[in-house]
């Protein structure tokens, strides 16, 4: 399979080897899962179930590739984890795992399987996040801000909030629901804190360093996707709180805070579309397959899903058409990127 890795943001390097397999490919699971959930929320159960089956296949396949890669190229994988641009993309494992868990819980109702996935996601989150921070704090020399920071760093937020989302969904089905809900509330808050810090660095990079069209890569859509998943986590926590009268006090705070995040996610959308248009139609950067485009599908779908869920807890039914539009956009983009993947694989096969 042809893949793309990054030397640093904005510089793709084409490879076809397992050795250099892109570590952020679990974004495919994230994208497929959120499109499936969006279709399910809008009552399209059959396509949602088909996407669930596809996602289980993608999840198993990517874990298989990762395990083989670790066995055959442990030093390369370790170097990827140390890399300031590529290392953070390992957090797609956490988010992909938890999005799949949310799919299973919502579409099949198998809360027992979803609980296992939540535990696995929580453990992965601890291991990967602390490893990433530790190696990047201790390594020398450190890269410059412009060489390392990108929208992909917001996967720290997405992975953290994915723990909160799945936890809030499954909490009521477990005897340990108070513990799961507390962990979910904490990760909701931690993810929000990370967003404030990281988005400040990204905006600083944008506003005070040279930004060529080539550097406006698809992961910058996570600028919006990260706040969208915070909105979804807050909405799901409010839903959980509504089932427990003693929690209604903090539910009001979470609901108000969630509006703040939804508004910020909405603010990003026109700017991101304008940047996309500038990159490809004015600066003429070729529009060709890159695994990072799955990081564009996920935010589109996440905005549709979070808007649907937020409107459900607030009664703001006038937001529903926005949700429908973005679920359709996410599905359309998913299809286009998948076609691009097939074309890339076919071209790579012919070259070999």
N, C-alpha and C positions, 0 to 999 in steps of 0.2 A: 504493500500500500504506500502510495506517495504521501509524504508528510511535509510539514513546514515547521522549522524551528526558528528561534529568534536569537541572533547574536546580541542584540539589544533592541528596544522598541523601534519599529519602523524599518527593520532590515531583515526581511524574510530570506531564509536559506533553504532551497529545495533539497530534499534527501529522499531516498527510497529504501533505506535500511532500517531494520529493527533496532539497530544500535542507536539511531538518532530519532526514534519514534517520538512524536510530539507529546510531552507529558500531560498536556492539558486537554487531551482528546475526550475526557469524560464530560466535556461541555456538550458533546453529542447526546449523552444521556440526559443532561440537564434540559437541553432544548427539546428533545423528544418528549420528555416527561411533562414539561410545562404546557406544551401544545395539547397533549393528551388530557391533562387536567382541565384546561380551558374548554375543550370540546365537551368533556363530561359535565362541567358546570352548566353549559348551555343546552344540555339534554341530548347530546349526540353520543349515546352510549356505545354503539357498535364501533365507530371509528376510534373512540377513546380506548376501547378494549384492544383493538388491533394495534394501536400505538403502544399500549402496555406490553403486548407480546413482543413487538419490535424492540422495545426498550430493555426488556429482560435479556433478549439476545445480545443487544449492544453492550449491556452491562457485563454479561458473562464473557463476551469476546474481549472486551477491553481489559478486564481483570486477567484473563488468560495471557494476553499480550504483555501486560505489565509484569506478571510473575515470571514469564519466560525471559523478559528483558532484564529483570533483576538477577536471575540465575546466570544468564550468559554475559551480561555487561554490568556487574554491580558497581564498578568504579564510575562508569558513564552515568548511571542513575544517580549515584551519590554526587557527582559533579553537577548534574542538572539541579539537584536539590539545593546545592550551594549557590547556584547562579541567581543573581538578583532579579533577572527578568523571567527566566524559565521556572525557577524554584516555586514561585507563588502559584503557578498553574497546577501544581499537584493538588491544590485545594479543590479542584474540580472533582476529585474522588469523593470528598466529603459531601459537596453539594449534589453531585449526581446520585450518590447513595441515598441521600435524604429525599430528593425529589422522587426517586423511584419508590421509596417508602411511602411518600404521600400519595402517589398513584395507587399503590396497592391498597392503602387504607380507604381512600375515597371511592375507588372504582369497584374493588372486590369486597370491601368490608373486612378483610383479613387483618384485624388489628394485632393478632399474635405475630404474624410475619413482619408487619410494620414495626412492631416493638423491637424485634430482633435487629431490623435494619437501623432503627433509631439508636440502639445501643452501639452497634457497629460504627455508625456515623459519629456518635459522640466520642468514642475511643479514637477514631481516625482524626477527628478534629483536634483533640488534645495532642496526639503524637505529631501530626504534621505541622500544626500551627506553632507549637513550642520549638520543634526542630528548626523550622524556617526562621523564626526570630533568633534563636540561639546562634545558628551558623552565620547569619547575616550580621549579628551584633559583634561576633568574635573575629570574623575574617578580616584580613588586611592584605593588600590595600583595598579600601572601599571604592566602589564606582561613584561617579558623579550622579547628581540627581537626574540629569537629562539622559544618562545611560541606563538608568534602572527603573525609575518610576513610570508607570503607565496605568491605563485603566484596569489591567490584569491584577494590579495590587488590590483592587476592590473585591477580588475573590475572597480576601480575608473576611470582608463583611458578609458576602453571600454565603460562604461556608458556615459562618457563625449563626446567621439568621436561619439557615436551613435546619439547624438543630432546633431552633425555637419553633419553626413552623410545624415540623413533623411531631415534635413533642406536644404541642398544643392540640394537634389533631387526635393523637392516640391517648392523651392523658386520662380522659374519662373512662376508658376501657380497661384501665389497669388498677390493681389494688394499691399501687404506689403512685396514684395520680397526683398527690400533693408534691411529691419529690420531683416527678417529671415536669409538672407545671412550674415549680420553683426554678428548676434548671432552665426551662424554656424562657421564663421571665428574665432570668439573669443573662442568658445569651442574647435575648432581644436587646437589653440595655448595653451589653458589651459591643454588639454589632453596631449599634447607633453611635457609640463612642468612637469606634474605629472609623466609621464613615466620616465623622467630623474632622478627624486628624488627617486621613488619607485624601479626602477631596480637597482639603486645603493645599496639600502638597501638589496635587494634580493641577489645580487651578494656577498655582504659583508657576509650575512648569509651563503651562499654556501661555500665561500672560507675560512672562519675563524671560523666556528662552525661545530660541528660534524653533518654529513649528512648520515644517514643510508638509506638503500634502501626503507624502509617503509615510510620515510618522503618525498620521491620524488613522491608526489601525482600528479594526472592528472591536477589540476589547474596550475601547473608550465608551461603547454603548453600555458597559457595566456601570458607568457613572449614573445612568438612570436605573438600570436593573437592580443595583444595590439598594437604592431607596425604595424601589418597588417591593423587593422582598422584605424589607423592614416593615413596610405598610401591611403586607400579607401576614407577617408574624404578629404584628400588633392586633390586626383584625381577628386572627385565630385565637389569640389570648383573650380578647374580649368575649368571643363566643364561648370559650371555656369558662370565663368568669360568670357569664350569665346563667350558667347551670349551678352556681355556688353562691348563694346569697351573701355569705360573709366576704366575698371577694369583689363585690360591686363597688366598693369605695375606690380601690385602685384601678378598677376597670374604666372608670370615667377619665382618670389621668391618662391611661394608655390610649384610650380612644381619641382624646384631644391631641395627644402627641403624634398619633398615627396620621391625623389630618395634615400635620406639619410635613411629615415625610411624603405623603401622597402628593401634596402641592409641589414639593421640591422635585419629585419624580416627573410630574407633569411639566414643570418649567424646563427640564432638560430636553424634552422631545423635539420642539422646533429647532433648537440649536444643533442637535445631533443629526437631524435630517438635512439641515443646511450644510453641515460639515461633510456629510456623505455625498451630497450633490456637488459640492465644491471639489472634493477629492477625485471623483470619478468623471464628472461632466465638464468641469472647468480646467482642473489641473491634469486631467486625462490619465490618471493612474489606472492601469488596466484592471478591469473587473474580472478576476479569475479566482478559482477555488483556493481557499486557504482554510485550514481547520479552525482558525480563529473566528471565522464567520458564524460558527455555532454560538459564539459569545455575543452575536448580534441577535440571533433568533431568541435566545433565552430572555433577554430584557423585554423584547416585544411581547412575548407570551406572558411573562411575569407581570407586566403592567396590566394586561387584560385580565389576568386572574386576580390580582390584588384589587383592581377597581371593582370587579364583580363582588368580591368578598367584603370590601369596605362599604359598598353600597348596601349590602345585606345587613350589616350591623348598625348602619345609620338611618336606613330608610331613604337614602338619597337615590331614588329610582331613576332620576334623570341622568345618572352616570352610567347606567346599564348599556346604552348604545355605544359608548366609548369602549367599554369592555369588549363588546362583540366585534367592533372594528379591529381592535388590536389582537384578538384571538385569530381573526381571519388573516391579518397581516403576518402574524407569527407562523401560521400554517403555510401561507404562500411562500414566505421566506425559507421555511424548513424544506419545502419541496424544491425550491431553486437551488439551495445549498446542497441538498442530496444529489440532485442532477449533476452539479459541479463536481461532487465527490466521485460519482460514477465515471464522468468524463476524464477526470484526473487519473483514476485507477486504470481506465482503458488506455489512455495515452502512455502511462508508465509501463503497462504490459506490452505495448507495441514496441517501445524503445528497447525492452529487454529481449 
